[in-house]
Amino acid sequence: MLGVLVGAGAAGGLAWLRAEDGVPSSAAAEGLNSSTTSTSVPSTPAAPASTVESTTATPTAIEPTTTTTTTAASTTATEPAMTTTTEATTTTETSSTRSAPSTTTSPVGATAGRLAVICREAWRAAPIRGPLVEHRIERLTVHHTAVVMGSNAEAPQRMRSYQSHHQGNGWPDIAYHYLVDANGHVYEGRPVSAKGDTSTEYDPSGHFLVCCDGHFDQQGVPAAQLAALSDVLAWASVRFAVGPSTVAGHRDYAATSCPGSQLAGLIADGTLRSMVEQRIAAGGIQTEVLCGQAGLDRVAEIEAGLL
């Protein structure tokens, strides 16, 4: 959690898991926010478990390969580290399998799950302001916004509000690489090749930052949101060859209660890591980047309360 303010997934890509009830946590923790004083001794998560390469939906990446995006009648060269096949403006991204230093593998015949990612243009993100600092992903870190979720129809607006707040702090962009709303819709944040930002004392270099919208000291984590979070982490684990054992919360690195007691409890008791490992073992995650009209339509459906 790096900033709070007022107002602002991937249901289409998570057709195989969509419960609406919250998921309880057995672990207790304290309130969230970079200004919160709940004390937690920063620690470094265990060495990576193994992963299998699957897909990527990020605008920049490490160890690039050739990528093409087809939009309607035109073909445009785009960001590296993915092979992209599209119809209209929906981009399906896959990548080759790469072994990682651990024991998590996909069984023969496993089928990748699908995850839709709403691109920056579709949720109407502001342009990046100023230079970004490059880094290499080494661990997976979970945050929350510390804003109590209201209607999920307001989620796209809240994403814009969070970005505005972060840029108001003097940061070039929203602090996180991906954000997940209550219904499991996933929003593209800053490029994953860029280090995040924080108002707490830890160095976010090497951290893949995914943030869940909500205040999980005050509310439970919806099942759809938790499922989408595990999909994003499973994708990143494979893409960057970083084991699920590195999944941790912001509070594990800084004096904050972020990502809130309910979500932190699901990390501490191994629930989230187990979900990530199961996603990978089942075939990993294939992402669809929703841009152009497809992305705008998805955002419009969210804002209309249809998704």
C-alpha positions as CSV (number, residue, x, y, z in Angstrom):
1,M,0.0,0.0,0.0
2,L,1.6,3.2,-1.1
3,G,-1.1,5.8,-1.2
4,V,-4.8,6.3,-0.4
5,L,-7.4,8.7,-1.7
6,V,-10.9,8.9,-2.9
7,G,-13.0,7.1,-5.4
8,A,-11.6,4.2,-8.3
9,G,-9.7,-7.4,-12.9
10,A,-10.3,-9.9,-15.0
11,A,-13.7,-11.5,-14.8
12,G,-13.7,-12.4,-18.5
13,G,-10.3,-14.1,-18.1
14,L,-11.3,-15.9,-14.9
15,A,-14.4,-17.7,-16.0
16,W,-13.2,-20.8,-14.2
17,L,-13.3,-19.2,-10.7
18,R,-15.8,-16.6,-9.7
19,A,-17.3,-16.8,-6.2
20,E,-18.7,-13.5,-4.8
21,D,-18.3,-14.3,-1.1
22,G,-15.4,-13.1,0.9
23,V,-12.6,-15.3,1.9
24,P,-11.9,-15.3,5.6
25,S,-8.4,-15.2,7.1
26,S,-7.2,-16.9,10.2
27,A,-4.3,-14.6,10.8
28,A,-4.6,-11.3,12.6
29,A,-2.6,-8.2,11.8
30,E,-3.0,-4.5,12.0
31,G,-4.3,-1.6,10.0
32,L,-2.9,-0.6,6.6
33,N,-1.3,2.4,5.2
34,S,2.2,3.7,4.9
35,S,1.3,6.1,7.7
36,T,0.1,3.1,9.9
37,T,2.4,2.3,12.8
38,S,1.8,-1.4,13.2
39,T,5.3,-2.8,13.7
40,S,6.5,-5.7,11.7
41,V,10.1,-6.7,11.4
42,P,11.1,-6.7,7.7
43,S,12.2,-10.0,6.5
44,T,13.4,-11.5,3.3
45,P,11.2,-14.4,1.9
46,A,12.6,-17.8,1.2
47,A,14.5,-18.7,-1.9
48,P,12.4,-19.2,-5.0
49,A,10.5,-22.3,-5.7
50,S,10.4,-23.6,-9.3
51,T,8.0,-22.2,-11.9
52,V,7.2,-22.8,-15.6
53,E,7.1,-20.0,-18.1
54,S,3.7,-19.1,-19.4
55,T,2.7,-15.6,-20.6
56,T,3.1,-11.9,-20.2
57,A,1.0,-8.8,-20.6
58,T,3.5,-6.1,-19.7
59,P,4.6,-3.2,-21.9
60,T,8.2,-3.8,-21.1
61,A,10.0,-6.8,-19.9
62,I,13.3,-8.6,-19.2
63,E,15.0,-10.9,-21.7
64,P,13.0,-9.6,-24.7
65,T,11.7,-11.6,-27.6
66,T,9.8,-10.4,-30.7
67,T,6.2,-9.2,-30.3
68,T,3.6,-8.2,-32.7
69,T,0.1,-6.8,-32.1
70,T,-2.6,-6.9,-34.8
71,T,-5.4,-4.4,-34.4
72,A,-8.2,-4.7,-37.0
73,A,-6.5,-4.2,-40.3
74,S,-3.1,-3.0,-39.2
75,T,0.0,-4.7,-37.7
76,T,2.2,-2.8,-35.3
77,A,5.4,-3.8,-33.6
78,T,5.0,-3.5,-29.8
79,E,6.7,-4.3,-26.6
80,P,9.1,-7.2,-26.1
81,A,8.9,-10.5,-24.3
82,M,5.7,-11.9,-25.7
83,T,4.2,-13.4,-28.8
84,T,0.9,-11.8,-29.6
85,T,-2.0,-13.0,-31.6
86,T,-5.0,-10.8,-31.8
87,E,-8.5,-10.5,-33.2
88,A,-9.7,-6.9,-33.4
89,T,-8.3,-5.4,-30.2
90,T,-8.1,-8.3,-27.9
91,T,-4.5,-9.5,-27.5
92,T,-3.8,-13.1,-26.6
93,E,-0.3,-13.5,-25.2
94,T,1.7,-16.6,-24.7
95,S,5.3,-17.4,-24.2
96,S,7.5,-20.4,-24.3
97,T,8.1,-22.7,-21.3
98,R,11.3,-22.0,-19.3
99,S,12.5,-24.0,-16.4
100,A,13.1,-22.2,-13.1
101,P,15.1,-23.1,-10.1
102,S,12.6,-25.3,-8.1
103,T,10.2,-28.1,-8.2
104,T,6.9,-26.6,-9.4
105,T,6.1,-28.0,-12.8
106,S,3.1,-28.2,-15.1
107,P,1.9,-31.8,-15.8
108,V,1.8,-33.2,-19.3
109,G,-1.5,-32.1,-20.9
110,A,-2.2,-29.3,-18.5
111,T,-4.1,-26.4,-19.9
112,A,-3.3,-22.8,-19.1
113,G,-6.0,-20.6,-17.4
114,R,-6.9,-17.3,-19.0
115,L,-6.6,-13.9,-17.4
116,A,-7.8,-10.7,-19.0
117,V,-5.8,-7.5,-18.3
118,I,-7.3,-4.1,-18.9
119,C,-4.6,-1.9,-20.5
120,R,-3.7,1.6,-19.3
121,E,-5.4,3.3,-22.2
122,A,-8.7,1.4,-21.6
123,W,-8.9,2.5,-18.0
124,R,-7.8,6.0,-19.1
125,A,-4.6,6.2,-17.1
126,A,-2.7,9.5,-17.3
127,P,0.6,9.5,-19.1
128,I,3.7,8.6,-17.2
129,R,5.4,11.7,-15.9
130,G,9.2,11.6,-15.6
131,P,11.8,8.9,-15.9
132,L,11.4,5.3,-14.5
133,V,14.1,3.3,-12.8
134,E,14.8,-0.1,-14.4
135,H,15.0,-3.2,-12.2
136,R,14.9,-7.0,-12.4
137,I,12.0,-8.9,-10.8
138,E,13.2,-11.1,-7.9
139,R,10.2,-11.4,-5.6
140,L,6.4,-11.1,-5.5
141,T,4.9,-8.6,-3.2
142,V,1.2,-7.9,-2.4
143,H,-0.3,-4.6,-1.3
144,H,-3.8,-3.2,-0.7
145,T,-5.1,0.4,-1.4
146,A,-6.3,0.8,2.2
147,V,-9.5,2.3,0.8
148,V,-12.7,0.5,1.7
149,M,-14.4,-0.9,-1.4
150,G,-17.7,0.5,-2.3
151,S,-19.5,-0.2,-5.5
152,N,-17.2,-2.1,-7.9
153,A,-18.7,0.0,-10.7
154,E,-16.4,2.8,-9.4
155,A,-13.3,0.7,-9.6
156,P,-11.9,2.2,-12.9
157,Q,-12.4,5.7,-11.4
158,R,-10.6,4.6,-8.2
159,M,-7.6,3.4,-10.3
160,R,-7.4,6.8,-11.9
161,S,-7.7,8.4,-8.4
162,Y,-4.9,6.3,-7.0
163,Q,-2.6,7.2,-10.0
164,S,-3.4,10.9,-9.5
165,H,-2.5,10.7,-5.9
166,H,0.8,8.9,-6.6
167,Q,1.8,11.3,-9.3
168,G,0.8,14.1,-6.8
169,N,3.5,12.6,-4.6
170,G,6.0,13.4,-7.3
171,W,6.2,9.8,-8.6
172,P,6.1,9.2,-12.3
173,D,3.2,6.8,-12.3
174,I,0.9,4.7,-10.1
175,A,3.2,2.8,-7.8
176,Y,2.2,-0.8,-8.7
177,H,2.6,-3.0,-11.7
178,Y,-0.9,-4.5,-11.6
179,L,-4.1,-3.8,-9.6
180,V,-7.0,-6.1,-8.9
181,D,-10.6,-4.9,-8.1
182,A,-13.2,-6.6,-6.0
183,N,-14.7,-8.6,-8.9
184,G,-11.4,-9.8,-10.1
185,H,-10.7,-7.4,-13.0
186,V,-7.0,-6.8,-13.5
187,Y,-5.6,-3.4,-14.5
188,E,-2.2,-2.7,-16.0
189,G,-0.1,-0.4,-13.9
190,R,3.4,0.9,-14.5
191,P,5.8,-1.2,-16.7
192,V,7.1,-4.3,-14.8
193,S,10.6,-3.4,-16.0
194,A,10.3,-0.2,-13.8
195,K,10.9,-0.2,-10.0
196,G,7.8,0.8,-8.0
197,D,7.6,3.6,-5.5
198,T,6.8,3.7,-1.8
199,S,6.4,6.1,1.1
200,T,7.7,3.5,3.5
201,E,11.3,2.7,4.2
202,Y,11.9,-0.4,2.1
203,D,13.5,-0.5,-1.3
204,P,11.0,-1.7,-3.9
205,S,13.8,-2.7,-6.4
206,G,13.2,-6.3,-7.5
207,H,9.6,-6.4,-6.2
208,F,6.8,-7.3,-8.5
209,L,4.1,-5.2,-7.0
210,V,0.4,-6.2,-7.3
211,C,-2.2,-4.2,-5.3
212,C,-5.7,-5.3,-4.4
213,D,-8.3,-2.6,-4.1
214,G,-9.8,-2.5,-0.6
215,H,-9.0,-2.1,3.0
216,F,-8.4,-5.6,4.4
217,D,-8.2,-4.5,8.0
218,Q,-11.8,-3.6,7.7
219,Q,-13.2,-6.1,5.2
220,G,-12.7,-9.6,3.9
221,V,-11.1,-10.4,0.6
222,P,-13.7,-11.3,-2.1
223,A,-13.1,-14.8,-3.6
224,A,-13.0,-13.4,-7.2
225,Q,-10.4,-10.9,-6.2
226,L,-8.3,-13.5,-4.4
227,A,-8.5,-15.8,-7.5
228,A,-7.4,-13.0,-9.8
229,L,-4.5,-12.1,-7.5
230,S,-3.3,-15.7,-7.5
231,D,-3.5,-15.7,-11.3
232,V,-1.4,-12.6,-11.6
233,L,1.2,-13.9,-9.2
234,A,1.3,-17.3,-11.0
235,W,1.8,-15.5,-14.3
236,A,4.6,-13.4,-12.8
237,S,6.2,-16.4,-11.1
238,V,6.6,-18.2,-14.4
239,R,7.4,-15.1,-16.5
240,F,10.3,-14.0,-14.3
241,A,11.4,-17.4,-13.0
242,V,10.6,-16.3,-9.4
243,G,9.2,-19.0,-7.1
244,P,5.9,-18.8,-5.3
245,S,7.9,-19.1,-2.1
246,T,8.8,-15.4,-2.6
247,V,5.1,-14.3,-2.2
248,A,5.0,-11.8,0.7
249,G,3.1,-8.8,1.9
250,H,4.3,-5.2,2.1
251,R,4.4,-5.6,5.8
252,D,7.1,-8.2,5.5
253,Y,9.5,-5.5,4.3
254,A,8.4,-2.3,6.1
255,A,6.7,-1.0,9.2
256,T,3.1,-1.1,7.9
257,S,0.1,-3.3,8.2
258,C,-0.3,-3.4,4.4
259,P,-1.9,-5.5,2.9
260,G,-4.2,-5.6,5.9
261,S,-4.8,-8.4,8.4
262,Q,-7.3,-10.4,6.2
263,L,-5.1,-10.5,3.2
264,A,-1.8,-10.8,5.2
265,G,-3.3,-13.8,7.0
266,L,-3.9,-15.6,3.7
267,I,-0.2,-15.0,2.9
268,A,1.1,-16.0,6.3
269,D,-0.9,-19.3,6.5
270,G,0.3,-20.3,3.0
271,T,-3.2,-20.1,1.4
272,L,-2.1,-17.6,-1.3
273,R,1.1,-19.4,-2.1
274,S,-0.7,-22.7,-2.4
275,M,-3.2,-21.2,-4.9
276,V,-0.3,-19.8,-7.0
277,E,1.4,-23.2,-7.0
278,Q,-1.9,-24.9,-8.0
279,R,-2.4,-22.4,-10.9
280,I,1.1,-23.2,-12.2
281,A,0.7,-27.0,-11.8
282,A,-2.6,-26.8,-13.7
283,G,-0.8,-25.3,-16.8
284,G,0.0,-21.7,-15.8
285,I,-1.8,-18.6,-16.9
286,Q,-2.4,-17.2,-20.4
287,T,-3.2,-13.5,-20.5
288,E,-5.3,-11.4,-22.8
289,V,-4.6,-7.7,-23.0
290,L,-7.8,-5.8,-23.5
291,C,-7.0,-2.6,-25.4
292,G,-8.7,-0.4,-28.0
293,Q,-12.5,-1.0,-28.3
294,A,-12.3,-4.3,-26.5
295,G,-10.7,-2.6,-23.5
296,L,-13.1,0.4,-23.6
297,D,-16.1,-2.0,-23.7
298,R,-14.8,-4.0,-20.7
299,V,-14.4,-0.8,-18.7
300,A,-17.8,0.4,-19.7
301,E,-19.4,-2.8,-18.6
302,I,-17.6,-2.6,-15.2
303,E,-18.8,1.0,-14.8
304,A,-22.3,0.0,-15.7
305,G,-22.3,-2.6,-13.0
306,L,-22.6,-5.5,-15.5
307,L,-19.3,-7.2,-14.5
